[in-house]
Amino acid sequence: MKVVRTLELSVPDLGSAIKEAREKDPRSLTAICGAAGMTTANWYRIESEKQILPEETLRRIESVLDVDFGVDFDT
């Protein structure tokens, strides 16, 4: 049996924080997206906050950029 827990959390300016972290990274956007397993178009949608960001994708972005955006669903 599977049990699913779905939570939504509003994180003001997360897209801007992701963009700022990306711009500090010396790699190209294409290289960062390749490491994160996503397209540049998807990355831009995330930065402009035009879509819901799954936690799994957020964690991949944090890992690739070596940052922690402080998003915690358990507090």
C-alpha distance (Angstrom), angle and dihedral (degrees) to the residues before:
residue distance angle dihedral
M1 . . .
K2 3.79 . .
V3 3.77 125.3 .
V4 3.80 119.6 -162.9
R5 3.78 128.7 -161.0
T6 3.79 116.9 -167.4
L7 3.78 120.5 -171.7
E8 3.78 131.0 170.0
L9 3.76 121.3 -154.6
S10 3.77 126.0 -171.9
V11 3.81 111.0 -136.7
P12 3.80 110.8 -176.6
D13 3.81 115.2 -138.4
L14 3.81 94.6 0.0
G15 3.81 90.6 137.6
S16 3.79 90.4 54.5
A17 3.81 91.2 48.2
I18 3.80 90.5 51.5
K19 3.80 90.6 49.4
E20 3.80 92.0 48.9
A21 3.81 91.8 50.2
R22 3.82 91.0 47.7
E23 3.80 92.2 50.4
K24 3.82 90.0 53.3
D25 3.81 90.3 54.3
P26 3.82 113.1 92.4
R27 3.82 93.0 -141.7
S28 3.78 124.1 94.1
L29 3.78 119.5 -103.5
T30 3.81 88.7 -111.5
A31 3.82 90.9 56.0
I32 3.80 92.7 46.3
C33 3.81 91.7 48.6
G34 3.80 90.7 48.1
A35 3.79 90.5 53.3
A36 3.81 90.4 48.0
G37 3.81 93.3 46.3
M38 3.78 95.5 -121.6
T39 3.79 140.7 108.6
T40 3.79 125.0 -102.4
A41 3.82 89.0 -120.3
N42 3.80 90.5 57.0
W43 3.80 90.8 46.8
Y44 3.82 91.3 53.2
R45 3.82 90.5 49.4
I46 3.81 88.9 53.5
E47 3.80 92.9 48.7
S48 3.81 91.1 49.4
E49 3.83 90.0 45.8
K50 3.81 92.7 -125.3
Q51 3.78 94.4 139.4
I52 3.78 141.6 35.3
L53 3.78 110.8 -91.8
P54 3.81 114.8 -137.5
E55 3.80 113.3 -137.5
E56 3.81 90.7 -122.9
T57 3.82 90.3 58.3
L58 3.80 91.7 46.3
R59 3.80 90.5 52.9
R60 3.83 90.9 49.8
I61 3.81 89.9 51.0
E62 3.80 90.4 49.4
S63 3.78 90.7 49.3
V64 3.81 95.2 47.9
L65 3.82 93.0 46.1
D66 3.84 92.7 38.6
V67 3.80 92.6 -128.5
D68 3.80 137.6 120.8
F69 3.79 114.2 -140.7
G70 3.82 91.2 -167.1
V71 3.80 96.0 -118.1
D72 3.79 106.6 156.3
F73 3.80 122.0 172.9
D74 3.80 93.5 -172.1
T75 3.81 100.2 64.1
